[in-house]
Amino acid sequence: MLEKEGFSEIYNYTFAEKGELALANPPAIDRGFLRTNLADGLIKKITENKFYVDLLQLDEIRLFEIGSVFIGGEESVHVAIASNSKKSVSALFPWPTNNLYSGSENVSEYSVQDISKLLQENEGDEYPISETKVQPIISYPTASRDIALFVPNEIDPKLIAEKIKENGGIYFLHSIIFDVFKKGEQTSYAFRIVLQASDHTLVGEEITSAMDTITRALSLEEGWKIR
């Protein structure tokens, strides 16, 4: 169900910096307790991953975790969901059940028992499993550059994106529109272009060459003007 709504599952440590039950032999200074919630770990992961939205081609980060927490000396299983969206998580995914975490609008946490009951009440609904696509992780960093241009209002931005891709060369990864505004009979589109090599870290000359090729190609289109 969560994957259908664009959330990715993660697995955090059960050990935490604070909690009710202390460990006799903690593995690290910041892992001395059994966690009392999943939300704190999700907030940390959202913060860490916000720098990779360009690489992952995401507008926002949506994560969830199902795992054990330890409250009042007892173990229970929770599910927590988090997002860096401007909207609250409850607005993105409104579950009509008790939210156990009130520390941030970007995180909601529930008892798995409550969620199971909710699913049983809605057993007639269908939640198809999304197809998982796996690709190798490249260890070399990405490089991103921005380009903006005015085009006639009737130009579809998909056409611009395709032209960028056609001329991006071997290091082109993808492009993302991050700003749009209209001025009279023209529309301005700003694209973030992400480049990456699979076998080395890109240097300035390689990045400049790729961007120059893209810029020349866009400039040759009738009515298109680089800002």
C-alpha positions in Angstrom: 0.0 0.0 0.0 2.8 2.4 0.9 4.8 1.6 -2.2 1.7 2.4 -4.2 1.8 5.9 -2.7 5.5 6.4 -3.6 7.1 5.4 -0.3 10.3 3.4 -0.1 11.0 1.0 2.8 14.2 1.4 4.9 15.7 -0.4 7.8 17.2 1.5 10.7 19.1 0.4 13.8 17.0 -0.9 16.8 19.7 0.7 19.0 19.3 4.5 19.6 21.0 7.4 21.4 18.1 7.6 23.9 15.4 5.4 25.2 13.9 3.7 28.3 16.0 0.5 28.2 19.8 0.8 28.4 22.1 -1.7 26.8 24.7 -3.4 29.1 27.3 -3.4 26.3 26.4 -0.7 23.7 28.1 -1.1 20.3 28.7 2.7 20.1 28.3 5.9 22.2 25.2 6.9 20.2 23.7 3.3 20.3 23.2 2.8 24.1 19.4 2.3 24.3 16.6 0.4 22.6 14.6 2.8 20.5 11.1 3.9 21.7 10.0 5.1 18.2 10.8 4.8 14.5 10.2 8.4 13.8 13.5 9.8 15.0 15.4 7.5 12.6 13.2 8.4 9.7 13.7 12.1 10.3 17.5 11.5 10.2 17.3 9.6 6.9 15.1 12.3 5.3 17.8 14.9 6.2 20.6 12.7 4.9 18.9 11.8 1.6 17.6 15.3 0.7 21.0 15.9 -1.0 20.3 13.1 -3.5 17.0 14.1 -5.0 18.6 15.1 -8.3 20.3 11.7 -8.6 17.2 9.8 -7.7 15.0 12.0 -9.9 12.6 12.8 -7.1 10.6 15.9 -6.3 10.4 14.8 -2.6 11.6 11.9 -0.4 9.0 9.5 0.9 10.2 6.7 3.3 8.6 4.2 5.7 9.8 1.6 8.2 8.2 -1.3 10.0 10.1 -2.4 13.1 10.2 -3.0 16.8 10.1 -0.3 19.5 10.5 -0.8 23.2 8.1 1.2 25.5 7.3 0.4 29.2 9.6 -2.6 29.1 7.6 -4.2 26.3 8.4 -4.7 22.7 5.8 -3.7 20.1 5.8 -3.3 16.3 5.2 0.0 14.7 5.0 1.4 11.2 6.2 5.0 10.5 6.0 7.1 7.4 7.9 10.3 6.6 8.3 12.8 3.8 10.0 16.1 3.2 6.9 17.4 1.3 5.6 20.8 2.2 2.3 19.0 3.0 2.0 17.1 6.3 2.3 13.3 6.1 -1.2 12.9 7.3 -2.4 15.0 4.4 -0.3 12.9 1.9 -1.5 9.6 3.4 -4.5 10.1 5.7 -4.8 6.9 7.8 -7.9 7.2 10.1 -6.1 5.8 13.1 -4.1 7.0 16.1 -0.8 8.8 15.3 1.7 7.9 18.0 4.2 10.6 17.1 3.6 14.4 17.4 7.1 15.7 17.1 6.9 16.7 13.5 4.2 17.1 10.7 6.6 15.3 8.4 6.4 12.0 10.3 3.5 9.8 11.4 3.8 6.6 13.4 1.2 3.9 14.1 0.9 0.6 15.8 1.0 -2.3 13.3 -2.0 -3.8 15.2 -4.0 -0.6 14.4 -3.0 -0.7 10.7 -3.8 -4.4 10.4 -7.3 -3.7 11.8 -7.7 -0.9 9.3 -6.7 -3.1 6.4 -9.1 -5.8 7.5 -11.9 -3.2 7.5 -11.0 -2.3 3.9 -10.2 -5.8 2.7 -12.2 -5.2 -0.5 -9.7 -2.6 -1.7 -6.9 -3.6 -4.0 -3.3 -2.5 -3.4 -1.2 -3.8 -6.3 2.5 -4.4 -5.7 4.7 -2.1 -7.7 7.3 -3.4 -10.0 10.8 -3.0 -8.5 13.5 -1.8 -10.9 17.1 -2.5 -9.8 20.2 -0.9 -11.2 23.8 -0.9 -10.0 24.9 2.1 -7.8 27.7 4.1 -9.3 30.3 5.2 -6.7 31.4 8.3 -8.6 29.6 11.6 -7.8 27.1 13.3 -10.0 27.6 16.9 -11.3 24.6 19.1 -11.9 24.3 22.4 -13.8 21.3 24.6 -14.5 20.1 26.1 -17.8 17.1 28.3 -18.5 15.5 29.4 -21.7 12.5 31.2 -23.2 10.4 29.3 -25.7 7.0 30.1 -27.4 4.1 29.2 -25.1 3.0 26.4 -27.4 6.2 24.5 -26.9 5.8 21.3 -24.8 8.5 21.2 -22.1 8.9 17.4 -22.9 10.3 18.5 -26.3 12.9 20.6 -24.6 13.8 17.7 -22.2 14.2 15.4 -25.2 16.4 17.8 -27.0 18.6 18.1 -23.9 18.8 14.3 -23.6 19.7 13.9 -27.3 22.6 16.3 -27.0 23.7 15.5 -23.4 26.4 13.0 -24.5 27.7 9.9 -22.8 27.6 11.5 -19.3 24.0 12.7 -19.4 21.9 11.1 -16.6 18.7 13.0 -16.6 17.2 16.5 -16.4 14.5 18.0 -14.1 12.4 21.2 -14.5 12.6 23.2 -11.3 11.2 26.6 -12.4 8.5 27.8 -14.9 7.0 31.2 -15.5 5.3 32.9 -18.4 6.1 36.3 -19.9 3.8 37.5 -22.6 3.9 35.0 -25.5 6.9 33.1 -24.1 7.4 30.7 -21.3 10.7 30.3 -19.3 11.8 26.8 -18.3 14.7 26.2 -16.0 16.2 22.7 -16.1 18.7 21.1 -13.7 20.9 18.8 -15.8 22.6 15.9 -14.0 25.8 14.3 -15.4 27.7 11.3 -14.2 30.5 9.0 -15.4 30.5 5.3 -14.5 34.3 5.0 -14.2 35.7 8.3 -12.9 34.8 11.6 -11.4 33.9 14.2 -14.0 36.3 17.1 -14.3 35.4 20.7 -15.2 36.3 20.4 -18.9 34.0 17.4 -19.4 31.1 19.1 -17.7 31.7 22.3 -19.6 31.9 20.5 -22.9 28.6 18.6 -22.3 26.8 21.8 -21.3 28.2 23.8 -24.3 26.8 21.1 -26.6 23.4 21.2 -25.0 23.4 25.0 -25.1 24.3 25.2 -28.8 21.6 22.6 -29.7 18.9 24.5 -27.8 20.0 27.9 -29.3 19.6 26.5 -32.8 15.8 25.9 -32.3 13.7 28.7 -33.8 12.2 30.9 -31.2 14.2 29.4 -28.3 16.4 31.8 -26.4 18.9 30.9 -23.6 18.5 33.2 -20.6 
